[in-house]
């Protein structure tokens, strides 16, 4: 098969990393091209067999007119590229790029697969409306969780496609656990670290002293969160952005996610590979990955009291942690890159033959 992947850029990010992993796996057996709209080097490793096209339409300055002009230029370039190169299927990543790809393909009749990496209600209303119209007439839309599937399957062909595990599964001998509660993610409102800090504050003080609380990530709320931790008089270590957080997964007994919304939560997959027991708010992605009480725990979104209660339970009950980890291991093979790529291959073949 001759395949084209389209994305705005390949800077650091979840969707970008998924594309690199899936495209690299498929390039072992197929002719793969990636079209992106900047000249920056990819943040993640690519199979050298992949043809990488850099169309330099990187966003330069703020402003509605400038942005519209840029999007129009991207659309024009992409349409000409798709007219002059024949592909069996085109796979676009993320909502704005999906819209541009759909419009660029009008009249060209290429098979289109659009991948959605946000929860369906997140973009502004106008963008959501335009996006849903484009998805309605695409050949296939892939989503990350059951909640989004139930939204899109009402008006278009839709399939859940999980993100792969990034990296190589660790050896059991490499995992040396300590009393660490760990989380990783950008310090932005979506991740709701404020709720997490308030939950830690609700834990008994003697229990707090027996554990370390580590937050990896950077972002605009960093100073505000550090000040909140100081005001609450809780001992939390903010370690900033970590290019490789595997060493923390290896040491942490508990991984927590406090997001208000999250389409998938790659960290919930990564942490499970390192035998971290998982506690997450019940966002769409977490509900896709965790069966509450079986392979992890779920808590009501933005409820510090409930979150603290479940966190305390995990911190005190070693047997519960071991059972949840044991059950989580049973489904990890699904997320290996080669298995995710095989699912993508079957989906693409299905779309081409339809």
C-alpha positions in Angstrom: 0.0 0.0 0.0 1.0 3.6 -0.6 0.1 5.7 2.4 0.2 9.4 3.2 0.1 10.7 6.8 -0.7 14.4 7.3 0.0 16.4 10.5 0.8 20.0 11.4 4.2 19.2 12.8 6.2 16.4 14.6 7.2 18.4 17.7 6.8 16.8 21.1 3.3 15.7 21.7 1.1 12.6 22.1 -0.5 12.6 18.7 2.8 13.3 17.0 4.5 10.5 18.8 1.7 8.1 17.8 2.0 9.0 14.2 5.8 8.4 14.3 5.4 5.0 15.9 2.5 3.8 13.7 4.0 5.2 10.4 7.4 3.6 11.3 5.9 0.2 11.9 3.8 0.4 8.7 6.9 1.5 6.7 8.4 -1.9 7.3 5.9 -3.3 4.8 4.4 -0.4 2.9 5.4 2.8 1.1 4.8 5.6 3.6 5.0 9.4 3.2 4.5 12.0 5.9 3.5 15.5 5.0 3.9 18.2 7.7 3.8 22.0 7.7 7.1 23.1 9.2 10.8 22.5 8.6 11.7 21.4 12.1 13.3 18.0 12.6 10.9 15.4 14.1 11.0 15.1 17.9 10.8 11.3 17.6 12.6 8.7 15.6 11.3 7.8 12.2 11.9 4.7 10.1 14.4 5.8 7.5 12.3 4.3 4.7 9.7 7.0 5.3 9.5 9.9 2.8 9.2 13.1 4.9 7.8 16.2 3.2 8.3 19.6 5.0 6.0 22.3 3.8 7.1 25.4 5.7 3.9 27.1 6.9 4.8 27.3 10.5 2.8 29.7 12.6 4.7 33.0 12.9 2.6 35.7 14.5 -0.8 35.9 16.2 -3.8 37.3 14.4 -7.0 35.9 12.8 -6.2 37.1 9.3 -2.6 35.8 9.3 -3.8 32.5 10.6 -6.5 32.2 8.0 -4.0 33.1 5.3 -1.7 30.4 6.6 -4.4 27.8 6.6 -5.4 28.7 3.1 -1.8 28.3 1.9 -1.5 25.0 3.6 -4.7 23.8 2.0 -3.6 24.9 -1.5 -0.2 23.2 -1.1 -1.8 20.0 0.2 -4.3 19.8 -2.6 -1.7 20.2 -5.3 0.5 17.6 -3.6 -2.4 15.1 -3.4 -3.4 15.8 -7.0 0.2 15.1 -8.2 0.8 12.0 -6.1 -1.4 8.9 -6.0 -2.0 7.3 -2.6 -4.1 4.3 -1.6 -5.2 6.0 1.6 -4.6 9.3 3.4 -4.5 9.4 7.2 -4.7 12.8 8.8 -4.0 13.6 12.5 -5.9 16.1 14.7 -9.0 18.2 14.1 -7.7 21.3 12.3 -5.5 19.2 10.0 -8.4 16.8 9.4 -10.6 19.7 8.2 -7.9 21.0 5.9 -7.3 17.5 4.5 -11.0 16.9 3.9 -11.4 20.2 2.0 -8.2 19.6 0.0 -9.5 16.2 -1.1 -12.9 17.5 -2.4 -13.1 16.2 -6.0 -10.0 14.1 -5.7 -11.7 11.1 -4.2 -8.8 9.8 -2.1 -9.7 7.4 0.7 -9.6 9.5 3.9 -9.0 8.3 7.4 -9.2 11.0 10.1 -7.8 10.5 13.5 -9.2 12.4 16.5 -7.0 12.8 19.5 -9.2 15.2 21.5 -12.4 14.5 23.4 -15.2 15.5 21.0 -16.5 18.4 23.1 -13.2 20.2 23.6 -12.8 22.5 20.5 -14.8 25.8 20.2 -18.4 25.3 19.0 -17.8 26.5 15.4 -14.7 24.3 15.0 -16.6 21.3 16.4 -19.5 21.9 13.9 -17.2 22.2 10.9 -15.2 19.2 12.1 -18.3 17.0 12.5 -19.5 17.9 9.0 -16.1 16.8 7.5 -16.1 13.6 9.6 -19.6 12.8 8.4 -18.4 12.5 4.8 -15.0 10.9 5.5 -14.3 7.2 4.9 -13.4 6.5 8.5 -12.8 8.4 11.8 -10.7 6.8 14.5 -11.1 7.9 18.2 -9.4 7.0 21.4 -12.2 6.0 23.7 -15.8 4.7 24.0 -17.3 8.1 24.9 -16.1 9.6 21.6 -17.1 6.5 19.6 -20.6 6.8 20.9 -20.7 10.5 19.7 -19.2 10.0 16.2 -20.7 6.6 15.3 -24.1 8.2 15.0 -23.2 9.9 11.7 -20.0 8.3 10.3 -17.9 5.2 10.1 -15.9 5.1 13.3 -13.5 2.8 15.1 -11.6 3.0 18.4 -7.8 2.9 17.9 -5.7 3.0 21.0 -2.3 4.6 21.2 0.7 2.3 21.4 3.2 2.0 24.3 6.2 4.2 23.5 9.5 2.4 24.1 10.5 -1.1 25.1 8.9 -3.0 28.0 11.2 -2.9 31.0 12.7 -6.1 32.6 11.2 -7.0 36.0 14.7 -6.9 37.4 15.0 -3.2 36.5 12.0 -2.2 38.6 12.9 -1.2 42.2 9.9 0.3 43.9 9.8 3.0 46.5 7.0 4.8 48.4 6.5 7.3 45.6 3.3 8.8 44.3 4.1 10.0 40.8 2.4 12.0 38.0 3.5 13.4 34.7 1.9 16.0 32.5 2.0 19.7 31.5 1.2 22.1 34.2 -2.0 23.5 32.6 -5.6 23.8 33.8 -6.7 20.6 31.9 -4.5 18.5 34.2 -6.0 20.0 37.4 -2.9 19.6 39.5 -4.6 21.9 42.0 -7.1 19.2 42.8 -4.2 16.7 43.3 -2.4 19.1 45.7 -5.6 19.6 47.7 -6.1 15.8 47.8 -2.6 15.3 49.1 -3.3 17.9 51.8 -6.3 15.8 53.0 -4.1 12.7 53.6 -3.1 12.0 57.2 0.2 13.9 58.0 1.9 10.7 59.3 1.1 9.0 56.0 2.4 11.9 54.0 5.7 11.6 55.7 6.1 8.0 54.7 5.7 8.7 51.0 7.2 11.1 48.4 5.0 13.0 46.0 6.6 13.8 42.6 5.2 15.9 39.8 7.0 15.9 36.4 6.1 18.5 33.8 6.4 22.2 33.1 3.8 24.8 32.0 2.3 28.2 32.8 0.8 27.1 36.2 4.2 26.0 37.6 4.7 29.0 40.0 1.1 29.0 41.1 1.1 25.3 41.9 4.4 25.6 43.8 2.9 28.4 45.8 -0.2 26.4 46.6 1.9 23.5 47.8 3.8 25.9 50.1 0.6 27.4 51.4 -0.8 24.0 52.1 2.4 23.0 53.8 2.8 19.8 51.8 6.0 18.3 50.6 5.7 17.9 46.8 8.7 17.7 44.5 8.3 19.5 41.2 11.0 18.0 38.9 10.1 19.9 35.7 9.9 18.4 32.2 11.7 15.0 31.9 12.7 13.8 28.4 12.8 10.3 29.9 10.6 9.5 32.8 11.1 5.8 32.8 13.3 6.0 35.8 10.4 7.5 37.8 8.0 4.9 36.6 10.4 2.2 37.8 10.5 3.7 41.3 6.9 4.8 41.8 4.4 2.5 43.4 1.4 4.7 42.5 0.7 6.7 39.4 -2.0 9.4 39.5 -3.8 11.4 36.9 -6.0 14.3 38.0 -7.2 15.6 34.6 -10.6 17.3 34.0 -10.6 15.8 30.5 -8.3 13.5 28.5 -8.9 11.6 25.3 -6.6 8.7 26.2 -3.8 9.3 28.7 -0.7 7.7 27.3 0.8 8.0 30.8 -1.8 5.5 32.0 -0.5 2.9 29.5 3.2 3.7 30.2 2.9 3.5 33.9 1.1 0.1 33.8 4.1 -1.3 31.8 6.3 -0.3 34.8 4.0 -2.0 37.4 2.6 1.3 38.8 -0.8 1.0 40.3 -3.1 3.6 38.7 -5.5 6.1 40.2 -7.2 8.5 37.7 -10.1 10.8 37.5 -12.9 9.2 35.4 -12.1 11.0 32.1 -12.9 9.4 28.8 -9.4 8.0 28.3 -9.1 6.6 31.8 -12.5 4.8 31.6 -11.2 3.2 28.4 -8.1 1.8 30.1 -9.1 1.2 33.8 -11.9 -1.0 35.1 -12.5 0.6 38.6 -11.4 -1.8 41.3 -10.0 -4.4 38.9 -6.9 -3.0 37.2 -6.8 0.5 38.8 -9.1 3.0 40.6 -11.2 5.8 39.1 -12.4 8.9 41.0 -15.0 11.5 40.2 -13.5 14.5 38.2 -12.4 17.4 40.4 -13.4 15.8 43.7 -10.4 16.1 46.0 -12.1 14.3 48.9 -12.8 11.2 46.9 -9.4 11.3 45.2 -7.7 11.5 48.6 -9.7 8.6 50.0 -8.8 6.3 47.1 -5.2 7.5 47.2 -4.9 6.7 50.9 -6.4 3.3 50.3 -3.7 2.5 47.8 -0.9 3.9 49.9 -2.0 1.7 52.9 -3.0 -1.5 51.2 -0.1 -3.4 49.5 -2.2 -6.4 48.7 -4.7 -4.3 46.8 -1.9 -2.7 44.9 -0.5 -6.0 43.9 -3.9 -7.3 42.7 -4.5 -4.2 40.6 -1.1 -4.4 39.0 -1.5 -8.2 38.3 -4.8 -7.6 36.5 -3.4 -4.6 34.6 -0.6 -6.8 33.1 -3.1 -9.0 31.4 -4.1 -6.5 28.7 -0.7 -4.8 28.1 0.2 -6.8 24.9 -2.6 -4.9 23.1 -0.6 -1.7 23.3 2.7 -3.0 21.9 3.6 -1.0 18.7 3.5 -4.0 16.4 0.1 -5.0 17.6 -1.3 -1.4 17.2 0.2 -1.2 13.8 -1.4 -4.5 12.8 -4.8 -3.1 13.7 -4.1 0.0 11.7 -3.1 -2.1 8.7 -6.3 -4.0 8.8 -8.3 -0.8 9.2 -6.6 0.8 6.2 -7.1 -2.3 4.0 -10.8 -2.3 5.0 -11.2 1.3 4.0 -9.4 0.8 0.7 -11.6 -2.1 -0.2 -14.9 -0.5 0.8 
